[in-house]
C-alpha cells in the first residue's frame, strides 16, 4: 500500500501538556487554533452543537497489538482496534466535542481529550443522520430526506 501523508490544519491549545485522567480532560475547554488560511472554511460551523475533531496522536508510544483499555489492568486485555488507545497502527484519533464558539480561525470546544500542541487533521460537524445509527435506519426508507439534525438551528 502507498503511504498517505497529511498536513495538520492547526493545533490544540489547552492546559494538558502531559497525559492525565481522560475524564478531567473531557470536562475542560480547548481551543482548536487553525491556520488562519482556513478561517473561511469555518463559515457556518457555529450553527452546529457538536463537532468531530480528527487529530494525530503525535506522542503515541507506538503500536501495541493488545492493551488494557484506559491503561487499567483490572480491565481485560483486548486488541488495540477495539479500544480508543493512542497505540494504534496509525495514531489517528476522533473525538466528539461540544462546540462553544468560532472566532476567526479559532474554535473553542468542550470535551476534547487531546494534549496541548496536538496536530489537528480535520473537523467535521456532528450530524445525527450521518453520525448516529438512526441515520442508517432512516436510509432504508427511500423517501426519507436528511436534514442537519446536529445543528443548533
Secondary structure in CASP SS format (residue, H / E / C, confidence):
PFRMAT SS
TARGET T0000
AUTHOR 0000-0000-0000
METHOD secondary structure of the structure
MODEL  1
X C 1.00
X C 1.00
X C 1.00
X C 1.00
X C 1.00
X C 1.00
X C 1.00
X C 1.00
X C 1.00
X E 1.00
X E 1.00
X E 1.00
X E 1.00
X C 1.00
X C 1.00
X C 1.00
X C 1.00
X C 1.00
X C 1.00
X C 1.00
X C 1.00
X H 1.00
X H 1.00
X H 1.00
X H 1.00
X H 1.00
X C 1.00
X C 1.00
X E 1.00
X E 1.00
X E 1.00
X E 1.00
X E 1.00
X E 1.00
X C 1.00
X H 1.00
X H 1.00
X H 1.00
X H 1.00
X H 1.00
X H 1.00
X H 1.00
X C 1.00
X C 1.00
X H 1.00
X H 1.00
X H 1.00
X E 1.00
X C 1.00
X E 1.00
X E 1.00
X E 1.00
X E 1.00
X E 1.00
X E 1.00
X E 1.00
X C 1.00
X C 1.00
X C 1.00
X C 1.00
X C 1.00
X C 1.00
X C 1.00
X C 1.00
X C 1.00
X E 1.00
X E 1.00
X E 1.00
X H 1.00
X H 1.00
X H 1.00
X C 1.00
X C 1.00
X C 1.00
X C 1.00
X C 1.00
X E 1.00
X E 1.00
X E 1.00
X H 1.00
X H 1.00
X H 1.00
X C 1.00
X C 1.00
X C 1.00
X C 1.00
X C 1.00
X C 1.00
X C 1.00
X C 1.00
X C 1.00
X E 1.00
X E 1.00
X E 1.00
X E 1.00
X E 1.00
X E 1.00
X E 1.00
X E 1.00
X E 1.00
X E 1.00
X E 1.00
X E 1.00
X C 1.00
X C 1.00
X E 1.00
X E 1.00
X E 1.00
X E 1.00
X E 1.00
X C 1.00
X C 1.00
X C 1.00
X C 1.00
X C 1.00
X C 1.00
X C 1.00
X C 1.00
X E 1.00
X E 1.00
X E 1.00
X E 1.00
X E 1.00
X E 1.00
X E 1.00
X C 1.00
X C 1.00
X H 1.00
X H 1.00
X H 1.00
X H 1.00
X C 1.00
X H 1.00
X H 1.00
X H 1.00
X H 1.00
X H 1.00
X H 1.00
X C 1.00
X C 1.00
X C 1.00
X C 1.00
X C 1.00
X C 1.00
X C 1.00
X C 1.00
X C 1.00
X C 1.00
X C 1.00
X C 1.00
X E 1.00
X C 1.00
X C 1.00
END
